[in-house]
Amino acid sequence: MKPLVWVATSRDDLREFPDEVLRGIGYALYLAQVGRKHADAKPLKGFGGAGVLEVVEDFDGNAYRAVYTVRLADAVYVLHAFQKKSRKGIKTSPADLDKVKARLRMAEEIHAQRQAGAGGR
């Protein structure tokens, strides 16, 4: 099982979600750790394929999202967790996409440090 690596405030942000949402997203992350994909996990548009995924949980009229990457072989990196603010459409806001891009770069740096610390394995 791959470990979860929380990038920036993603863990704290996720902990703010309702328990029902936490269970759903937690299960999706568990499946990613064991090399599977939750039925509700979809590639996030604009990130070149299925390496960056988004899982959406609806609860009490609100949409909660968690974005993670399986692009880096040693772990599942949780990049962002947020409540969708817009009531219109399903599109992720540019600000949230920018945050995901920045945190993906952070995850790549963490990955490189983990590889160097593991003797380059």
N, C-alpha and C positions, 0 to 999 in steps of 0.2 A: 504494500500500500504506500502510495506517495504521500509525503507530508503536505500539509497546507502551509503556505507562507502568506502572511497578511502584509499587504503593502500599504504603507502610510496609515491612514485612519480607518481602513476598511473593516477591521474587526470591531472597533468601537462603534462605527456607524451601523453595522449589522446588528449589534446588540441592542440598538434602540428600536428595532422592529418588533411588532407584536409576536407573541409566542407561536401562533399558528403559522406565521410567515417564516419565522426562524426554523421551524421544523421542516417546511418544504424546501427552503434554500439549503439547509443543512444536509438534507438527504441528497439533493442535487450535487453538492460539493463532495459528499461521501462517494457517490457513484463516479465522479471524476477521479477521485483518489484511487479507486480500484480499476480504472481504465475503461469505464463505461460512461454513457451520456444519458442524462435524464431526458425524458420525452419532451419536456418543456424548455430545455436548453437549446438555444438557437445561436448560430454564428452572428456576431455583432457586425453589422454592415460597416464597410470602410476599413476593415482590418485584414483583408486578404485571406479569406477562407475561414476554416473552422478552428483556427488556433486561439481565437478570443471569442468566448461564449458569454451569453447573457441568459440568465434565468429570471423569469418574471413570476411573481406571486401576487394575485389579487386578493384583497381582504378588506371587507367593510367599505367598499367603494373606492379603495385606493390601490395603486399599483406600486409594488416594491420590486426593486431590481438589484441583482448582484452580477457583477462582471468578473470573470476569471479567465486565466489562460492556461492551456495545457501545452503551449508551444515549447516550453522549456522542460527538458526531459526529467529533471530531478525532482520536481514538485508541482503541485497545483498552486498557482499564485493568484490570490484573490485581490483584484485591482480596485474595485469600487463597489460600494453598496449605497443605494439611495432610494428615496421615495420619489416617484415621478410626480412632478408638480403640475404639468400642463394637463388640462382637461380635454384638450383637442388633439386628436390623432394619436399615433403610437410612436412617433419619432422621438428618439433620444435627443435631448437638448445639446446644442453645440458646446456649452460649458461642461456638461458631463462627458461628452466625447473627448474634449481637450484634457480633462482630468484622467480619463482612461489612457490616452496616448502618453501623457507624462508618467503615469504610474507603470505603464508597460515598459517604458525606458528604465524606470527604477527597478522593476522586476528583473530586467536583463542585467543590470548592474549587480543586483543581489545574487543572481544566478552565477555570474562570473566570479564573484567573491566566494560563493559556496564551492564552486568547482576548484578554485585555487586552494581553498582551505582543505579540500578533500584530496589534495595531491594531483589535481587535474583529471580525476576520473571522469 
